[in-house]
């Protein structure tokens, strides 16, 4: 049976509904599999009217029958949420609603009733309240695979992955270890084998400029080279340590599939400069596929009808790789 893709509506007071509506209007250009939204149908109808989109929404139940998903109305699995205005200021009021939406998506994904899910942006500061670094870590704990999760920023030309995610730069060198590098690369390697049926070429960056430090035991010498040696013995196609400042030039020459950086902005900054909205965030290591657009809630452009749906479209298109 052809499985569907769930879209978790995310933070209700954001650009999420706008990009969902825009995707639905453009669906004939990219959509190969049925989709449905997990969110409040009442609120989506309010927002649709405010944004002036002529789209019909239809409430569905959790049996997800294909004939109920293939019509010209946007299917919505309703999660109750009361809000008088179409858009309000972001607050913790929506936290329980967002959690219920995620929980339902996780339940469907674990039971393999769906191919996986895309979650629209949330306000991490409001929803997590410092408990989690981000959605990646939140989903790992919810799925009982804590510390086995890997953030992959994906584009079909080149992907990047940060060894450490949303932590202060001053803490990065304390979080780098041989076992962490080896484990994360193995998870990425297995994911590419399973999803893309290929042995990926993975570049591993150093931490210091030009892979050198005046310290006697710097990270490249003490940790990173040893991790690479271990991975090569496991027949993983790794290269490095590569100097961070020339890594993306080397990627063009060597056709790397993934660049693994030691910290978030080391790889995310050049990656976003290259691919912009053509990038999507994939959480690797979960017992299901989770993808999200690579942008935030964009409070500053709510109701202006200028939100770009490209990253959400690319997130949905990612599932074209899956059967």
Helices and strands as residue ranges (DSSP letters): E 4-8, H 16-25, G 27-29, E 35-39, H 41-51, E 57-60, H 66-69, E 74-78, G 92-94, H 95-110, E 114-119, H 124-128, H 135-142, E 150-154, E 159-162, G 169-175, H 178-196, E 202-205, G 209-211, H 219-219, I 220-224, H 225-233, E 238-242, G 244-246, H 247-254, E 258-261, H 264-275, G 276-278, E 280-284, E 289-293, G 299-301, H 310-317, G 318-321
